[in-house]
């Protein structure tokens, strides 16, 4: 019977081409608009590390002075070098990472390859294991390399292609700010969005190309690029990157074996803050924040408010399109009352009529989904050419393709329920008299 209903639906569409085209166009516009904004929302609100994000936590401590302090406000965005180093040394979590970023030129000695300006992450040994970095060649450094300020580095696949033509470069040397560093690892292509471990460089910036131990970067005075907050005490005449400088600029993350371990670590952070207050380093009341990845992204409002609003507006537009489709289907149903009466007189039940019109609405949904996908691709093309930092991420994946088809079918079936019900109520006697 289903194939028969499809045949009837196709005949009906050919019999009223203009009305059918109008319904498909209305549905496809709603689907295209909705899927464009929903895809952007999906990309920006997604979990960057779904397998372990519930076990990764960002650490915030309030080490600033009392100038400008307001009760209950957020603590400093980052940690001071002193506090990050102290927490790293205590190793109270399964893994712990301190890191920060800068930019520099990377050169291959005795090579014709031009220097490549690269984004750099100075970090500690657990970084790659904590964030599930994929390896193409070699591996990262260990805690002993952190302690010894080892002259080692890890590079991205993209940088390896530029400097070494994609060959295994483990053991080769590069020059960074006049200092030789030995490559010990090359990452596979690696994209993590949002760039959650350091939002100061932009929520959707590319993953870094060059990595070296934090201790090594400090020993070689590599510098810093990104957010830095220094307060009244200053750095006592030294650099703002000094160990005892009153400046917060280091991102600190911890990983636990299970999310429940966060409570004990929070207690440790409170005890640490109280000890620093007693020592005179911290002036403000203890104000600790420990958030997992998704809570951290929510607290920092990584998902733009306008994207959320646009998504709701798009669903509203789809609802308007569905309502218009209901009206058009009802008009089409009334025009076919005679045909329905004849079918009922020949033995078709109300259930048969209802099923026929539901299948017809579903066929319109499939056509609307196909055309809606074209509109969605056009909308996403426009998004990718916008100046937003997330624009390049606006791509339909397989899950969104499936959602497009499902949403179009659901919308068309919902639109077809009332007309199908009205069609099923047509009485054959009244229509046969007219005929």
Buried (B, 14 or more C-beta within 10 A) or exposed (E): EEEEBBEBBEEBBEEBEEBBEBBBBBBBBBBBBBBBBBBBBBBBBBBBBEEBBBBBBBBBBBBBEEEEEEEEEEBBBBBBBBBBBBBBEEEBBBBBBBBBBBBBEBBBEEEEEEBBEBBBBBBBBBBBBBBEBEBBBBBBBBEEBBEBBBBBBBBBBBBBBBBBEEEEBBEBBBBBBEBEBEBBBBBEEBEBBBBBBBBBBEBBBBBBBBBBBBBBBBEBEBBBBBBBBBBEBEBEEEEBBBEEBBBBBBBBBBBBEEBEBBEEBBEBBBEBBEEBBEEEBBBBEBBBBBBBBBBBBEEBEBBBEEBBEBBEEBBEBBBEBBEBBBBBBBEBBEEBBEBBBBBBEEEBEEEBBBBBBBBBBBBBBBBBBBBBBEBBBEBBEEBBEEEBBBBBBBEBEEEBBEBBBEBBBEBBBBBBBBBBBBBBEBEBEEBEEEE
